[in-house]
């Protein structure tokens, strides 16, 4: 794929140096419209299908393990060398003298033949770039020049060679000039991170403000992804008038769930034994016995024989969910049908004590998602918490083989079936519950389910009577979600709804705070509003702002039955204010000593909480902000450690990883169209794996190089089976050692990431190569030009080619060559993985070809060779790219050239401290970049 860029020449005199003072080859400056594609231009000039550039490789001995390679590569990092900071007492100036005397002659000798006045290959002329990086317009081009020189991508090996000393000289000069120019431009420029909260930030903020676990923002549309891949970017998050009205309704609904204005609702109770739940099935079983007895009533001997034979079949163990009578061993398969609501259990007004003994149980075999339905009728409320308690145990021995099993896992679903066409089943348990109790000592397992979050509910409740169609009844459903054959035994189920362990609930009391002025309504209203506004707006309200809310309270108080109702209306305006919905920046003055436009303490607390909790600051952060304690690096590091230790930090892992790795591609993967077909639960495990792996590194502050390769994986039993890792049981994720197997470990070889970058039926080297360049190396290739020819599968010669052969044929097209030579080798290294990320050694009987040659003549021998190359030669690029991605997410805006020096400084600190992920976050948070606007 060729990339054609139009370049607009700058009129003479626009250079920062007069043309007379520039070397002859640099006397005609230009301005480029598309700067980020310089690397492509260097490949576009090559005539062959294998495009190679020279790089001096000091590769480790092949006998080194990947962990040793990791250490060897780290020891060669350029960021370990001390850096010279510019003299802050003087205004930095461009080092044009060195450029004239040293750099320009090197570029003239090595680059101008291909990119000069006589030959503008790739539509780029190096000789017209403005060497003044402080004030010139070509800084992005120089950044690309530095990148291709560092990576050995320029000059091409079949052109004029640049020796190591010259390359080092140019790289050193460019690095220093870029660093200084970036710092200068940051001090004189500005950034805007003014944006609204994302859907997930709004949801978490309301959860933390109101102290409720509900999904408040589930009806809001998701945000689009920016060019950087993030949803919290300031360039994407604006709001229309219609959206603002939606947020007002959302605020009103959230407060209605948090504040109680009526008397405590009376709960309803269901206490259901398995003897009760199996009544219909046991009755049907007894009817069969009665029918046989009736049939042979005239022959008592025959009657006894047939009845005994039928009764003997009731001792057989069904393969599906069934009930057992423990007194005689009789078993009957569990059935259920919606017609007539015959299986529904009526609620009671008072609780009953769960009986300590039982003689009937339900058994849910493992391995096939066996289910047990408990039908509850149409009396469940619309809102509130439904508490489900089940007494259960684990049948350790597989009754079909006699072998001992591992502990099974239990899920809870909510559902209904109104008719043959109308039905819904939704999982309501957040995580699978491990059942480890023995039948002799069963345990009670409990779930609290927010009924208001269940959607859709049965819409005919209240309009259709029980026993008719459409049926208004609803049910809960227990599922044995285990991979193995471990069975779960259930003997009793309790359901209570709505549950209120205290009244008024905690959410109400968080808003209507304890105060000695409770009886003084005006004064108390002011206290309540001030406290809530401080938490919601992430800063103390001004007197004028508070007075406006109090005037609103006074205006509506007479129309409300209670003070709480009036305050609730005012709080709705607080939550629909831009001060809540937007990340607002104050107009405070710059830091006089550093010329940095610093965040105020409250703004810093907000940025930190949004970064690592996706939410508002808690009381400790707000208190530290009010005391101006967050200006200390040590205080900030202490807070980072506290925040990361909080369970709310899992939100950061979830949302950052999902956006960084573009996991929406995996979300959209249709399990019914993959080959081989994926189960929904395996896909779910694939979705969780990269987040679990990231959070493990974060929790342990392990090196980010583990993302490239690690000697462990975070898996559950389903993924372990997919990876052929033995002795992993249960649905919970845990750390499993891999014994130095290069085929797994890290992010690159995770099945979900490989599956989402396939075509569903086979691997896709192009997709996998593009993803690696974008997400891992932060070096995205350009989009294909509009006239790219498609692969003609109607051509019989092409149709019989392998995928790799087709790609090679496609690369031979002049319009495709330059881009594919950069992308394809990275993707071909993954060819040992099929469309769903399983390892393979052959394709259609032919050995897998997973080796390819990069532009620098480096062969990537499969995924192990890819990992070795990245760990030996691209560590700095990866770590810097990781800092860049984290900073983009943390700041909520795209990074620019003026941020370049800050990213380099943070990267250097991280590399010198061992590359820990939590360390990277600490260094980012304590940087001027994070603390400035």
LOKOLDREN-923984 format. One line per field, with one value per residue (C-alpha): x, y, z; residue number from 1. Coordinates in steps of 0.05 Angstrom, whole numbers, plus 5000, padded with zeros to 4 digits. Each point is the difference from the previous one (the first is absolute). Example, Ala and Ser with C-alpha at 12.3 -4.5 7.8 and 13.67 -1.06 7.14 Angstrom:
BEGIN
east = 5246:5027
north = 4910:5069
up = 5156:4987
nr = 1:2
//
This chain:
BEGIN
east = 5000:5032:4990:4999:5008:4991:5054:4989:5063:5011:5017:5073:5017:4954:5059:5025:5068:5010:5012:5068:5022:4975:5044:4983:4962:4954:4988:4930:4954:4932:4939:4970:4926:5006:5060:4989:5014:5074:5019:4956:5034:5066:4972:4960:5062:5021:4985:4997:4949:5048:5016:5059:5037:5066:5003:5060:4976:5037:4957:5009:5025:4944:5007:4972:4931:4946:5008:5075:4987:4954:5055:5052:4956:4984:5074:5008:4945:5018:4958:5050:5050:5001:4965:5021:4945:4998:5025:4937:5032:5006:4951:5018:5022:5001:5069:5004:5076:5007:4948:5038:5068:4984:4929:4986:5061:4980:4929:5024:5045:4950:4930:4997:5013:4930:4966:5031:4989:5016:4960:4940:4986:4939:4984:5048:5061:5045:5041:4942:4983:5008:5056:4973:4958:4987:4960:4995:4940:5033:5009:4954:5042:5063:4967:4987:5071:5025:4954:5022:5073:4991:4964:5050:4946:5040:5040:4981:5057:5003:5010:5056:5021:5002:5054:4989:5038:4960:4935:5017:5020:4934:4959:5035:4991:4927:4984:5028:4966:4932:5004:5017:4950:4945:5013:5001:4935:4967:5018:4973:4941:4935:4955:4927:4974:4931:4952:4939:5002:4994:4942:5041:5028:4930:4977:5057:4995:4926:5015:5052:4960:4937:5032:4960:5023:4949:5015:4975:5026:4981:4951:5052:5032:5074:5052:5038:5074:5050:5057:5042:4949:4972:4929:5018:5034:4982:4993:4941:4962:4953:4926:4938:4937:4964:5055:4997:4926:5017:5050:4948:4953:5056:5017:4927:4994:5065:4977:4932:5038:5044:4950:4939:4939:4951:4993:5044:4968:4981:5043:4974:5031:5007:5027:5002:5023:5018:4943:4953:5035:4998:4927:4975:5056:4991:4925:5012:5046:4948:4948:5043:5001:4925:4989:5042:4964:4932:5020:5018:4950:4970:5067:5031:5065:5009:4980:5054:5052:4985:4994:5066:5034:4975:5019:5070:5009:4988:5066:5038:5039:4974:5051:4963:4977:4958:4970:5019:4961:5055:4956:4994:5049:4944:5017:4959:5021:4983:4951:4970:4949:4973:4928:4952:5055:4993:5070:4994:5009:4958:5035:4986:4995:5048:5067:5007:5062:5035:4991:5065:4985:4974:4982:4994:5054:5011:5064:5030:5053:5062:5028:4937:4972:4944:4946:4950:4940:4965:4937:4979:4935:4984:5010:5072:5006:5028:5054:5042:5046:4979:5041:5007:5028:5012:5025:5046:5057:5049:4993:5073:4996:4980:4945:5012:5075:5009:5058:5006:4983:5021:4955:4945:4976:4930:4968:4933:4955:4933:4949:4929:4959:4935:4985:5034:5027:5012:5056:5065:5056:5053:5059:4995:5059:5061:5050:4994:4994:5046:4962:5048:4953:4989:4931:5009:5011:4966:5010:4956:5021:4969:4989:4971:4968:4978:4931:5001:5061:4966:4978:4954:4951:4936:4957:4934:5007:4940:4960:4996:4975:5041:4981:4983:5041:5038:5027:5022:5043:5076:5052:5072:5045:5061:5052:5058:5050:5058:5042:5011:4947:4996:4928:4965:4948:4946:4950:4968:4991:4979:4981:4984:4981:5007:5056:5016:5050:4989:4950:5010:5051:5073:4992:4949:5043:5061:4960:4962:5060:4999:4999:4982:4961:4952:4940:5020:4975:5033:5066:4998:4981:5061:5045:4972:5006:5070:5025:4969:5022:5072:5001:4963:5036:5068:5011:4966:4943:5007:4953:4964:4990:4974:4953:4970:4985:4970:4955:4976:4987:4959:4961:4978:4995:4927:4982:5033:4973:5067:5068:5032:4956:5019:5074:4995:4975:5058:5051:4974:5022:5068:5010:4977:5046:5062:5039:4983:4995:5063:5073:5003:5065:5006:5032:5056:5067:5062:5055:5046:5062:4990:4955:4956:4925:4988:4936:4969:5002:4926:5012:5060:4958:4947:5050:5030:4933:4975:5065:5003:4928:4961:4962:4999:5050:4983:5000:5074:5021:4954:5027:5072:4982:4969:5064:5044:5036:4998:5057:5049:5027:5002:4928:4980:5037:4967:4932:5015:5017:4937:4957:5030:4990:4925:4954:4975:5067:4974:4959:5064:5027:4934:4990:5072:5016:4935:5017:5076:4994:4937:4961:4936:5024:4994:4932:4974:5027:4942:5012:4953:5042:5069:5036:5004:4938:5012:4955:4973:5034:5068:4992:4984:5064:5039:4971:5020:5071:5036:4967:5018:5072:5006:4971:5048:5060:4970:4987:5070:5035:5032:5038:4959:5046:4958:4948:5049:5017:4987:5013:4929:4929:4936:4949:4940:4984:4968:5059:5049:4966:5002:5075:5010:5026:4986:4976:4961:4930:4943:4974:5040:5063:5065:5075:5028:5073:5018:5069:5033:4952:5007:4933:4962:5014:4991:4948:5022:4979:4934:4945:4950:5048:5018:4927:4977:5055:4980:4946:4960:5021:5075:5058:5009:5072:4982:4951:5048:5058:4960:4976:5070:5026:4943:4989:5067:5052:4958:5022:4935:5006:4963:4932:5000:4993:4932:5023:5027:4984:4963:5025:4964:4976:4965:5069:5012:5074:4989:4944:5046:5054:5010:4984:5075:5009:4941:5029:5068:4965:4960:5065:5028:4949:5035:4942:5005:5074:5023:4948:4996:5075:4995:4938:5002:5062:4972:4935:5031:5037:4932:4984:5006:4934:4934:4938:4984:5071:5016:5070:5010:5059:4968:4946:4964:5056:5055:5049:4984:5044:5008:5067:5009:5054:4994:5025:5065:5017:4979:4963:4941:4998:4929:4973:5061:5043:4952:5004:5076:5005:4953:5034:5070:4990:4933:4995:5008:4948:4951:5010:4996:4937:4970:5015:4969:4936:4993:5012:4949:4948:5019:4997:4938:5029:5045:5074:5038:5072:5004:4988:5058:5053:4954:4987:5074:5015:4946:5025:5071:4977:4960:5057:5049:4952:4989:4940:4947:4929:4980:5066:4983:4934:5035:5051:4945:4957:5059:5022:4989:4962:4946:4996:4992:4940
north = 5000:5065:5063:5065:5064:5069:5048:5075:5041:5058:5067:5021:5034:4958:4961:5018:5011:5046:4959:5031:4970:4930:4949:4997:4935:5031:5067:4984:4985:4966:4985:4930:4988:4928:4991:4935:4957:5013:4928:4976:5047:4967:4932:5025:5012:4926:4958:4931:4963:4991:5070:5002:5055:4994:4995:4982:4942:4979:4938:4957:4930:4953:4958:5055:4988:5052:5024:5008:5035:5047:5018:5006:5047:5042:5010:5033:5051:5070:5026:4972:5052:5067:5055:5073:5047:5068:5060:5029:5068:5014:4997:4937:5012:4954:4968:5021:5004:4925:4987:5041:4971:4928:4976:5030:4968:4931:5007:5026:4939:4948:5026:5054:4953:4970:5058:5062:5048:4949:4942:5010:4927:4992:5074:5021:5045:4996:5059:5048:4983:5060:4983:5050:4955:5055:5043:4963:4963:4933:4971:4941:4981:5003:4955:4949:5007:4984:4940:4968:5012:4969:4939:4990:5014:5053:5003:4936:4950:5000:5075:5043:4971:5042:4975:4991:5063:5044:4969:5011:5072:5016:4963:5035:5069:4987:4971:5061:5050:4964:4996:5074:5023:4959:5031:5070:4990:4970:5061:5048:4959:4976:4940:4988:4940:5031:4943:4967:4936:4936:4953:4954:5059:5027:4932:4990:5071:4991:4932:5031:5064:4962:4938:4953:4944:5014:5009:5071:5017:4936:5037:5051:4987:4980:5050:4994:4986:5054:4990:4980:4946:5032:5018:5055:5046:5074:5003:4951:5017:5058:5004:5021:5030:4935:4962:5050:4985:4925:5013:5039:4941:4953:5044:5001:4924:4989:5043:4965:4935:5031:5043:4970:5043:4947:4948:4938:4951:4932:4944:4935:4933:4935:4939:4941:4930:4953:4955:5058:5018:4928:4989:5001:4954:4951:5000:4984:4943:4973:5005:4953:4950:5006:4989:4937:4975:5014:4966:4935:5003:4933:4964:5017:4963:5035:5066:4994:4979:5059:5051:4976:5003:5071:5020:4972:5047:5058:4981:5015:5065:5050:5038:5066:5039:4955:4992:4945:4971:4986:4951:4950:5024:5013:5051:5040:5049:5073:5030:5069:5032:5071:4982:5009:5023:4931:5001:5069:5006:5050:5049:5007:5061:4976:4964:4927:4968:4955:4929:4969:4932:4979:4937:5026:5034:5025:4978:5043:4958:5037:5011:5017:5063:4963:5045:5000:5047:5029:5036:5058:5026:5072:5033:5022:5077:5045:5029:4982:4942:4928:4955:4928:4947:4928:4943:4959:4951:4965:4927:4983:4934:4996:4949:4977:4986:4998:5049:5059:5067:5071:5053:5024:5071:5028:5058:5035:5023:5037:4987:4994:4969:5033:4959:4960:5064:5044:4980:5024:4971:5044:4984:5040:4971:5043:4943:4925:4972:4942:4945:4963:4975:4926:4968:4985:5074:5041:5075:5059:5041:5069:5053:5070:5018:5072:4989:5069:4980:4939:5014:4980:4980:4962:5055:4964:5003:5037:4992:4925:4952:4942:4935:5031:5015:5045:4980:5056:4954:5008:4953:4992:4947:4966:4976:4952:5038:4952:4973:4934:4950:5022:5000:5049:4979:5049:4987:5067:5070:5065:5065:5066:5065:5057:4994:5059:4983:5070:5056:5051:4965:5019:5038:5046:5012:5017:5059:5020:5003:4999:5070:5036:5048:4948:5036:5067:4987:5059:4990:4924:5007:5044:4948:4943:5039:5025:4930:4968:5055:4993:4926:5004:5061:4976:5068:5043:5041:5075:5040:5026:4929:4975:5060:4985:4928:5024:5049:4942:4959:5057:5008:4927:4984:5019:4953:4940:4956:4997:5033:4937:5005:5073:4986:4941:5048:5047:4944:4979:5069:4990:4934:5030:5060:5006:5002:4926:4978:5033:4998:5074:5040:5062:5065:5001:5031:4963:4976:5061:4958:4948:5036:4938:5008:4954:4968:5024:4950:4982:4991:4956:4957:4994:4981:4947:4970:5000:4967:4943:4993:5027:5040:5060:5010:4970:5039:4988:5028:5060:5013:4997:5047:5050:4997:5008:4935:4971:5046:4953:4943:4954:5015:4986:4934:4980:5016:4961:4939:5008:5009:4940:4957:5016:4951:5060:4999:4939:5050:5031:4933:4984:5065:5016:4930:4997:5065:4991:4931:5017:4943:5023:4957:4940:5024:4999:4931:4954:4933:4966:5019:4980:4938:4961:5026:5035:4991:5065:4983:4990:5067:5031:4970:5028:5069:4997:4973:5064:5039:4948:4998:5076:5004:4947:5040:5063:4967:4971:5059:4953:5022:5023:4957:4942:5024:4976:4935:4971:4933:4997:5008:5023:4946:4962:4928:5015:5040:4949:4945:5045:5009:4927:5020:4942:5000:5065:4994:5048:5063:5050:5030:4985:5006:4937:4989:4982:4969:5045:4981:5056:4982:5032:5055:5075:5034:4982:4927:5007:4964:5057:5050:4951:4981:5072:5011:4941:4995:4950:4939:5009:5043:5069:5024:5070:5012:4971:5041:5065:4987:4987:5064:5042:4972:4971:5043:5064:5005:4995:4990:5049:4982:4967:5045:5000:4962:4938:4938:4943:4929:4967:4933:4986:4990:4924:5011:5046:4958:4940:5041:4999:5064:5016:4989:5045:5055:4994:5005:5061:5034:4996:5052:5068:5033:4950:4986:5055:4992:4924:4993:5037:4963:4928:4972:5019:4963:4939:4986:4981:4948:4942:5025:4984:5043:4990:5003:4926:4976:4962:4970:4989:5029:4953:4950:5050:5025:5069:5056:5049:5031:5067:5051:5071:5061:4997:4929:4972:4934:4990:4925:4992:5029:4982:5038:5058:5003:4995:5057:5045:4985:5011:5059:5033:5005:5076:5009:4955:5031:5071:4979:4974:5066:5037:4958:5007:5075:5009:4963:5035:5070:4988:5033:4984:5012:5049:5015:5046:4939:4962:5020:4983:4931:4988:5024:4954:4942:5011:4999:4937:4964:5018:4973:4932:5012:4983:5015:5032:5037:5027:5026:5033:5034:5024:5028:5037:5030:5072:4972:4968:5060:5053:5021
up = 5000:4978:5040:4960:5040:4971:5023:4999:4991:5046:4970:5005:5065:5044:5027:5069:4969:4942:4936:4993:5066:4984:4965:4926:5006:5054:4968:4976:5059:4993:5043:5001:5009:5025:5045:5034:4939:4990:5014:4944:4951:5014:4980:4941:4958:4999:4938:5030:5042:5059:5024:5048:5036:5036:5075:5042:5042:5061:5011:5062:4993:4976:5062:5045:5027:4988:5072:4990:4934:5037:5049:4945:4960:5061:5014:4931:5009:4979:5058:5049:4978:5037:4963:4996:5020:4965:5040:5030:5012:4926:4944:4960:4928:4941:4989:4927:4999:5013:4948:4947:5018:5016:4988:4932:4967:5027:4974:4933:4992:5024:4985:4946:4941:5013:5035:4968:4942:4946:5029:5046:5013:5045:4988:5055:4997:5061:4974:5010:5072:5047:5049:5052:5044:5050:4952:4934:4972:4984:5070:4987:4939:5042:5052:4945:4974:5070:5004:4935:5016:5069:4971:4943:4948:4964:4956:4962:4996:4925:4998:5030:5067:5064:5046:5075:5021:4953:5021:5073:4986:4966:5052:5058:4969:4981:5069:5036:4954:5004:5075:5008:4947:5033:5068:4970:4963:5061:5041:4948:4974:5031:5000:5008:5038:5011:4990:5029:5039:4960:5010:5045:5040:5010:5023:5050:5025:5017:5032:5046:5014:5018:5030:4955:4953:4946:4926:4995:4930:4964:4955:4976:4933:5001:4979:4934:5001:4982:4951:5061:5016:5064:5018:5051:4950:5003:4925:5003:5064:4987:5015:4963:5031:4990:5036:5058:5008:5003:5055:5039:4997:5020:5061:5021:4994:5039:5057:5002:5013:5054:5039:5034:5009:5023:5054:4997:4950:5028:4972:4971:5016:4962:5036:4952:5015:4944:5023:4983:4935:4975:5017:4928:4975:5057:4987:4927:5021:5047:4944:4958:5056:5009:4926:4999:5063:4968:4936:5036:5057:4980:5006:5067:4985:4934:5032:5053:4948:4954:5057:5030:4932:4989:5070:4988:4941:5049:5032:4936:5000:4949:4959:5010:5061:5045:5069:5050:5057:5051:5038:4943:4946:4951:4946:4951:4946:5013:4951:4991:4955:5001:4981:5058:5048:5032:5028:5033:5075:5039:5047:5074:5045:5052:4998:5017:5030:4951:5026:5024:4967:4933:4962:4929:4958:4930:4964:4944:4962:4976:4931:4962:5034:5034:5030:5056:4995:5061:4976:5045:4968:4985:5068:4996:5006:4946:5044:5060:5016:4991:5046:4977:5048:4981:5043:4956:4999:4953:4981:4998:4963:4927:5002:4929:5010:5076:4994:5047:4970:5014:5033:4952:4987:5006:4961:5012:4944:4999:4946:4976:4944:4984:4937:4946:4970:5061:5048:5032:5041:5032:5044:5064:5039:4991:5008:5003:5071:5018:5037:5046:5055:5009:5000:5074:5015:4946:5000:4984:4939:4991:4946:5005:4933:4983:4969:4968:4959:4969:4929:4970:5054:4982:4968:5013:5076:5027:4935:4992:5054:5026:4965:4933:4938:4995:5067:5047:5043:5010:5025:5023:4971:5031:4950:5011:4958:5012:4943:5035:5021:5073:5022:5046:5050:5023:5055:5016:4970:5033:4965:5034:4964:5011:5052:5045:5054:5029:4992:4974:4957:4999:4935:5032:5060:4958:4971:5063:5045:5075:5029:5064:4958:4973:5030:4970:4929:4963:5034:4991:4927:4989:5033:4959:4934:5015:5018:4939:4952:5026:4985:4933:4973:5027:5033:5053:4970:5002:5044:4938:4973:5067:5006:4932:5021:5066:4962:4957:5063:5030:4935:4997:5074:5004:4943:5033:5056:5035:5005:4971:4937:4989:5010:4952:4946:5013:4999:4932:4975:5033:4962:4934:5007:4956:5065:5008:4928:4975:5021:5014:5003:5042:4975:5051:4984:4978:5046:5000:5012:4946:4950:5003:5000:5059:5021:5064:5058:4989:4925:5014:5048:4946:4946:5045:5019:4928:4978:5049:5026:4939:5052:5047:5056:5067:5065:5014:4932:5008:5070:4976:4944:5048:5042:4937:5017:4929:4977:5034:4957:5060:5018:4929:4999:5065:4970:4937:5041:5042:4938:4964:5061:5000:4964:4959:4963:4962:4961:4974:4978:4965:4963:4983:4974:4960:4965:4994:4968:4960:5033:4967:4942:5046:5026:4929:4984:4983:5033:4952:4940:5024:4978:5044:5035:5066:5060:5031:5066:4966:4964:5067:5030:4940:5015:5072:4990:4978:5056:5052:4974:5002:5070:5025:4974:5031:5067:5003:4966:4950:4939:4940:4958:5026:4949:4946:5035:5068:5031:5027:4975:5033:4982:5023:4984:4932:4975:5029:4960:4938:5012:5018:5069:5048:5073:5000:5028:5012:4967:5042:4970:5032:4986:4966:4987:4927:5008:4948:4943:4949:4967:5058:5050:4993:4957:4930:5003:5038:4963:5002:4970:4945:4987:4994:4949:4956:4947:5042:4961:4993:5024:4970:4999:4976:5057:5051:4974:5000:5070:5026:4968:5027:5069:5021:4963:4994:4928:4960:4925:4954:4972:4932:4939:4965:4938:5033:4958:5035:4998:4943:5027:4934:4970:5006:5008:5059:5030:5008:5035:5075:5038:5005:4926:4984:5044:4965:4933:5025:5023:4930:4978:4999:5038:5057:5007:5046:5055:5000:5007:5066:5025:4974:5035:5068:4985:4967:5065:5030:4947:5049:5031:4967:4997:5074:5026:5004:4985:4935:4963:4933:4955:4953:5007:4985:5053:5027:4972:5057:4982:4965:4989:5026:4963:5041:4976:5067:4994:5045:5010:5024:5063:5041:4950:5003:5076:4998:4951:5039:5066:4971:4953:5012:5076:5001:4946:5037:5068:4972:4961:5065:5035:4940:5003:5075:4997:4944:5042:5064:4971:4959:4938:4941:5012:4956:4984:5060:5045:4967:5051:5058:4973:4991:5072:5029:4958:5024:5073:4989:4965:5054:5053:4968:4955:5052:4978:5067:4999:4931:5027:5059:4955:4954:5057:5032:4933:4979:4940:5044:5047:4947:4959
nr = 1:2:3:4:5:6:7:8:9:10:11:12:13:14:15:16:17:18:19:20:21:22:23:24:25:26:27:28:29:30:31:32:33:34:35:36:37:38:39:40:41:42:43:44:45:46:47:48:49:50:51:52:53:54:55:56:57:58:59:60:61:62:63:64:65:66:67:68:69:70:71:72:73:74:75:76:77:78:79:80:81:82:83:84:85:86:87:88:89:90:91:92:93:94:95:96:97:98:99:100:101:102:103:104:105:106:107:108:109:110:111:112:113:114:115:116:117:118:119:120:121:122:123:124:125:126:127:128:129:130:131:132:133:134:135:136:137:138:139:140:141:142:143:144:145:146:147:148:149:150:151:152:153:154:155:156:157:158:159:160:161:162:163:164:165:166:167:168:169:170:171:172:173:174:175:176:177:178:179:180:181:182:183:184:185:186:187:188:189:190:191:192:193:194:195:196:197:198:199:200:201:202:203:204:205:206:207:208:209:210:211:212:213:214:215:216:217:218:219:220:221:222:223:224:225:226:227:228:229:230:231:232:233:234:235:236:237:238:239:240:241:242:243:244:245:246:247:248:249:250:251:252:253:254:255:256:257:258:259:260:261:262:263:264:265:266:267:268:269:270:271:272:273:274:275:276:277:278:279:280:281:282:283:284:285:286:287:288:289:290:291:292:293:294:295:296:297:298:299:300:301:302:303:304:305:306:307:308:309:310:311:312:313:314:315:316:317:318:319:320:321:322:323:324:325:326:327:328:329:330:331:332:333:334:335:336:337:338:339:340:341:342:343:344:345:346:347:348:349:350:351:352:353:354:355:356:357:358:359:360:361:362:363:364:365:366:367:368:369:370:371:372:373:374:375:376:377:378:379:380:381:382:383:384:385:386:387:388:389:390:391:392:393:394:395:396:397:398:399:400:401:402:403:404:405:406:407:408:409:410:411:412:413:414:415:416:417:418:419:420:421:422:423:424:425:426:427:428:429:430:431:432:433:434:435:436:437:438:439:440:441:442:443:444:445:446:447:448:449:450:451:452:453:454:455:456:457:458:459:460:461:462:463:464:465:466:467:468:469:470:471:472:473:474:475:476:477:478:479:480:481:482:483:484:485:486:487:488:489:490:491:492:493:494:495:496:497:498:499:500:501:502:503:504:505:506:507:508:509:510:511:512:513:514:515:516:517:518:519:520:521:522:523:524:525:526:527:528:529:530:531:532:533:534:535:536:537:538:539:540:541:542:543:544:545:546:547:548:549:550:551:552:553:554:555:556:557:558:559:560:561:562:563:564:565:566:567:568:569:570:571:572:573:574:575:576:577:578:579:580:581:582:583:584:585:586:587:588:589:590:591:592:593:594:595:596:597:598:599:600:601:602:603:604:605:606:607:608:609:610:611:612:613:614:615:616:617:618:619:620:621:622:623:624:625:626:627:628:629:630:631:632:633:634:635:636:637:638:639:640:641:642:643:644:645:646:647:648:649:650:651:652:653:654:655:656:657:658:659:660:661:662:663:664:665:666:667:668:669:670:671:672:673:674:675:676:677:678:679:680:681:682:683:684:685:686:687:688:689:690:691:692:693:694:695:696:697:698:699:700:701:702:703:704:705:706:707:708:709:710:711:712:713:714:715:716:717:718:719:720:721:722:723:724:725:726:727:728:729:730:731:732:733:734:735:736:737:738:739:740:741:742:743:744:745:746:747:748:749:750:751:752:753:754:755:756:757:758:759:760:761:762:763:764:765:766:767:768:769:770:771:772:773:774:775:776:777:778:779:780:781:782:783:784:785:786:787:788:789:790:791:792:793:794:795:796:797:798:799:800:801:802:803:804:805:806:807:808:809:810:811:812:813:814:815:816:817:818:819:820:821:822:823:824:825:826:827:828:829:830:831:832:833:834:835:836:837:838:839:840:841:842:843:844:845:846:847:848:849:850:851:852:853:854:855:856:857:858:859:860:861:862:863:864:865:866:867:868:869:870:871:872:873:874:875:876:877:878:879:880:881:882:883:884:885:886:887:888:889:890:891:892:893:894:895:896:897:898:899:900:901:902:903:904:905:906:907:908:909:910:911:912:913:914:915:916:917:918:919:920:921:922:923:924:925:926:927:928:929:930:931:932:933
//
